[in-house]
Amino acid sequence: MPGRAMNGLRVGVVGGSIGGLTAAVLLHEMGCDVQVFERSSAALQGRGAGIAVLPMTERYFTEVGTSLGASTGTARQVALSLTYWSYVDRNGTVIDTAATHCRFTSWNTLYRALLERLPPERYHLDCRATGVAQSDESAAVRFPGGDTHACDLVVGADGISSTVREAVAPRTSTTYAGYVAWRGTVLESELSPSTAELFADAMVYQVLHRSHILAYAIPGPDDSVTVGERALNFVWYRNAHGAAYDDLMTDRDGVHRPGTVPPGLVRHRFVETLHADAAAHLAPQMAELVLACDAPFIQAIFDMTAHRFRRGRAILIGDAAAALRPHVAAGTAKACADGWALRDSLSGTDDLDGALADWEARQMALAERVAAKSRAMGEASQTAGTMVPGDPGWRFGLFSPGN
């Protein structure tokens, strides 16, 4: 769009999760006319899941001159820090520990903090996009019934099952990795003092036979990060193949859910098996945590990297562009990085096509590198069984360990 400043650029963001919100807030604050279209009919909930916080994840809240505050004007603490990265054996004895000072938050805490920064009239719930139409210098988001929203740029932030991806990189393959993540949260106050002590200032791993589990504190109710008021989040990676996998991903109502079985919908017999295996194989502290969770949920692990991130005036960010296995803990950070890179590419230019080409090249290179690392980590743990407690190669990072 030579000759036209980015101020006033009409941007339609499809998907209002953390990646879409980050891009929307950044582009809105640089003067773009941003509208977010979220298919959910209510404000999103992350099912209580925890996420690791890398610098890019919370960059918006640490930029010089950017308010950290909620609408009340009080500072919002979006993450908490844990000093140690520890490993325990079957007996619950710490066998390796390192001071890594990792940061964590809950998905809900970060989502709410970002949502507060976008004017509510620019965030539209119950708006399911069905496709994208393009001409030479514009694009339009399509909705059921034939309605459209004209844009200069469409940002597809609608996750691994992206509708926008069909317009940008059709026939992109999504491959099940052969295992799932069982996840759940428990209030810190519900655990015994000895178990709570283990997790007080450490993220804790236990390496099992072709499996592993980790647990860490996240903000509790009302986003509290005070010890004793926090929640503990666990993630247990378990292999599941063939008919057993299909059965596992069928919920209590008989509905097959290819990506996630939400809390309360996992069938009782699978929860009972999880609890029995926890009692039989986990360290006592890990077992207590898993057994205290009555409504865990399941996330299937997939590999997917689109063969292009941009076509014309439509682009893909976050999981719509590349779904990373969670082991590198960089999925949220990459989604945020895609938004920051877009902001930076658009700043100081009126050549939209040139800016998007530059953005695509950089973000594809980043996604391919991190996806390869996350696959190697998953194969080491779940297939080869070569994961070793204390291996520094498992340190979280998007660009490098800790970053």
LINRA-V540443 format. One record per residue. N is the residue number from 0. RES is the residue in one letter. D_FIRST is the distance of its C-alpha to the first C-alpha in Angstrom with 2 decimals. Layout:
N|RES|D_FIRST + N|RES|D_FIRST
This chain:
0|M|0.00 + 1|P|3.81 + 2|G|6.37 + 3|R|5.93 + 4|A|8.46 + 5|M|9.17 + 6|N|12.27 + 7|G|12.56 + 8|L|10.11 + 9|R|12.19 + 10|V|13.73 + 11|G|16.67 + 12|V|19.07 + 13|V|21.68 + 14|G|24.81 + 15|G|26.23 + 16|S|28.31 + 17|I|28.15 + 18|G|25.06 + 19|G|23.08 + 20|L|24.55 + 21|T|23.77 + 22|A|20.03 + 23|A|20.16 + 24|V|22.20 + 25|L|20.15 + 26|L|16.79 + 27|H|18.76 + 28|E|20.34 + 29|M|17.18 + 30|G|16.26 + 31|C|14.27 + 32|D|15.72 + 33|V|17.42 + 34|Q|19.87 + 35|V|22.15 + 36|F|24.01 + 37|E|27.28 + 38|R|29.66 + 39|S|32.77 + 40|S|34.62 + 41|A|35.69 + 42|A|34.48 + 43|L|34.41 + 44|Q|37.43 + 45|G|37.61 + 46|R|41.23 + 47|G|42.40 + 48|A|40.96 + 49|G|40.69 + 50|I|37.94 + 51|A|38.04 + 52|V|35.96 + 53|L|34.28 + 54|P|32.61 + 55|M|29.12 + 56|T|30.50 + 57|E|31.53 + 58|R|29.15 + 59|Y|27.83 + 60|F|31.45 + 61|T|32.35 + 62|E|29.49 + 63|V|30.99 + 64|G|30.66 + 65|T|29.74 + 66|S|32.39 + 67|L|34.30 + 68|G|35.85 + 69|A|36.14 + 70|S|35.93 + 71|T|39.51 + 72|G|38.54 + 73|T|40.69 + 74|A|39.42 + 75|R|38.53 + 76|Q|39.70 + 77|V|37.41 + 78|A|39.42 + 79|L|42.88 + 80|S|44.09 + 81|L|46.82 + 82|T|48.57 + 83|Y|49.82 + 84|W|48.78 + 85|S|52.08 + 86|Y|53.61 + 87|V|56.75 + 88|D|59.23 + 89|R|60.96 + 90|N|63.38 + 91|G|60.73 + 92|T|61.48 + 93|V|58.62 + 94|I|58.57 + 95|D|55.55 + 96|T|53.54 + 97|A|50.99 + 98|A|49.41 + 99|T|45.69 + 100|H|44.78 + 101|C|42.35 + 102|R|40.64 + 103|F|40.45 + 104|T|39.45 + 105|S|39.49 + 106|W|36.44 + 107|N|37.29 + 108|T|37.49 + 109|L|34.04 + 110|Y|32.46 + 111|R|34.12 + 112|A|33.20 + 113|L|29.46 + 114|L|29.69 + 115|E|31.31 + 116|R|28.23 + 117|L|25.96 + 118|P|26.79 + 119|P|28.74 + 120|E|26.94 + 121|R|23.83 + 122|Y|25.94 + 123|H|27.05 + 124|L|30.08 + 125|D|31.33 + 126|C|27.89 + 127|R|28.07 + 128|A|24.99 + 129|T|26.02 + 130|G|22.86 + 131|V|19.15 + 132|A|17.79 + 133|Q|14.47 + 134|S|12.75 + 135|D|9.99 + 136|E|7.10 + 137|S|9.60 + 138|A|12.86 + 139|A|16.19 + 140|V|19.14 + 141|R|22.38 + 142|F|25.71 + 143|P|29.31 + 144|G|30.34 + 145|G|27.09 + 146|D|25.24 + 147|T|21.48 + 148|H|19.00 + 149|A|15.48 + 150|C|12.72 + 151|D|9.07 + 152|L|10.87 + 153|V|14.55 + 154|V|16.71 + 155|G|19.95 + 156|A|22.70 + 157|D|25.45 + 158|G|27.87 + 159|I|29.68 + 160|S|30.00 + 161|S|26.26 + 162|T|25.19 + 163|V|21.52 + 164|R|22.77 + 165|E|23.99 + 166|A|20.49 + 167|V|19.27 + 168|A|22.51 + 169|P|25.18 + 170|R|28.81 + 171|T|28.47 + 172|S|32.09 + 173|T|33.59 + 174|T|37.00 + 175|Y|39.72 + 176|A|41.05 + 177|G|44.67 + 178|Y|45.16 + 179|V|44.33 + 180|A|44.19 + 181|W|46.73 + 182|R|45.61 + 183|G|47.27 + 184|T|47.95 + 185|V|51.24 + 186|L|52.07 + 187|E|53.51 + 188|S|56.47 + 189|E|57.51 + 190|L|58.35 + 191|S|61.56 + 192|P|61.67 + 193|S|62.02 + 194|T|58.97 + 195|A|56.86 + 196|E|57.97 + 197|L|56.54 + 198|F|53.05 + 199|A|53.32 + 200|D|51.41 + 201|A|50.39 + 202|M|48.21 + 203|V|50.75 + 204|Y|50.56 + 205|Q|53.25 + 206|V|53.02 + 207|L|54.74 + 208|H|55.47 + 209|R|52.10 + 210|S|50.73 + 211|H|50.01 + 212|I|49.62 + 213|L|48.15 + 214|A|48.42 + 215|Y|47.17 + 216|A|47.14 + 217|I|44.23 + 218|P|44.07 + 219|G|46.60 + 220|P|46.90 + 221|D|45.13 + 222|D|43.21 + 223|S|46.35 + 224|V|46.46 + 225|T|50.13 + 226|V|52.43 + 227|G|54.41 + 228|E|51.75 + 229|R|49.08 + 230|A|48.52 + 231|L|48.89 + 232|N|46.44 + 233|F|47.63 + 234|V|45.89 + 235|W|48.23 + 236|Y|46.92 + 237|R|49.18 + 238|N|49.11 + 239|A|49.12 + 240|H|49.12 + 241|G|49.53 + 242|A|51.41 + 243|A|52.05 + 244|Y|48.33 + 245|D|47.80 + 246|D|50.77 + 247|L|49.54 + 248|M|46.19 + 249|T|47.95 + 250|D|48.44 + 251|R|51.52 + 252|D|50.55 + 253|G|50.24 + 254|V|46.44 + 255|H|44.87 + 256|R|42.04 + 257|P|40.15 + 258|G|38.42 + 259|T|40.35 + 260|V|43.72 + 261|P|43.57 + 262|P|46.45 + 263|G|49.36 + 264|L|48.49 + 265|V|49.71 + 266|R|53.04 + 267|H|56.12 + 268|R|57.58 + 269|F|54.54 + 270|V|54.66 + 271|E|58.39 + 272|T|57.81 + 273|L|55.28 + 274|H|57.83 + 275|A|60.65 + 276|D|58.73 + 277|A|57.82 + 278|A|61.52 + 279|A|62.50 + 280|H|59.98 + 281|L|58.19 + 282|A|59.38 + 283|P|61.21 + 284|Q|58.50 + 285|M|55.74 + 286|A|57.99 + 287|E|58.66 + 288|L|54.97 + 289|V|54.23 + 290|L|57.39 + 291|A|56.52 + 292|C|53.33 + 293|D|54.35 + 294|A|50.90 + 295|P|48.87 + 296|F|45.80 + 297|I|44.51 + 298|Q|41.14 + 299|A|40.89 + 300|I|39.27 + 301|F|36.67 + 302|D|34.68 + 303|M|31.15 + 304|T|28.17 + 305|A|25.32 + 306|H|24.71 + 307|R|20.94 + 308|F|19.07 + 309|R|15.68 + 310|R|14.89 + 311|G|11.54 + 312|R|10.40 + 313|A|13.98 + 314|I|15.77 + 315|L|19.44 + 316|I|21.22 + 317|G|24.93 + 318|D|27.50 + 319|A|25.05 + 320|A|23.88 + 321|A|27.26 + 322|A|30.59 + 323|L|32.75 + 324|R|36.51 + 325|P|37.57 + 326|H|39.89 + 327|V|37.48 + 328|A|36.63 + 329|A|32.96 + 330|G|31.31 + 331|T|30.47 + 332|A|29.55 + 333|K|27.13 + 334|A|25.46 + 335|C|25.16 + 336|A|24.01 + 337|D|21.12 + 338|G|20.01 + 339|W|20.62 + 340|A|18.79 + 341|L|15.67 + 342|R|16.14 + 343|D|16.76 + 344|S|13.80 + 345|L|11.37 + 346|S|13.64 + 347|G|13.30 + 348|T|9.79 + 349|D|6.44 + 350|D|5.26 + 351|L|5.27 + 352|D|6.70 + 353|G|8.95 + 354|A|10.03 + 355|L|11.00 + 356|A|12.82 + 357|D|14.65 + 358|W|15.54 + 359|E|16.92 + 360|A|19.07 + 361|R|20.66 + 362|Q|21.37 + 363|M|22.79 + 364|A|25.11 + 365|L|26.30 + 366|A|26.93 + 367|E|28.83 + 368|R|31.01 + 369|V|31.96 + 370|A|32.53 + 371|A|34.91 + 372|K|36.82 + 373|S|37.17 + 374|R|38.49 + 375|A|41.01 + 376|M|42.23 + 377|G|42.72 + 378|E|44.58 + 379|A|46.81 + 380|S|47.81 + 381|Q|48.03 + 382|T|48.93 + 383|A|50.47 + 384|G|52.07 + 385|T|51.46 + 386|M|49.99 + 387|V|52.11 + 388|P|52.62 + 389|G|51.26 + 390|D|48.90 + 391|P|46.28 + 392|G|43.81 + 393|W|43.45 + 394|R|42.04 + 395|F|38.85 + 396|G|35.57 + 397|L|31.91 + 398|F|31.58 + 399|S|35.31 + 400|P|38.45 + 401|G|38.03 + 402|N|34.37
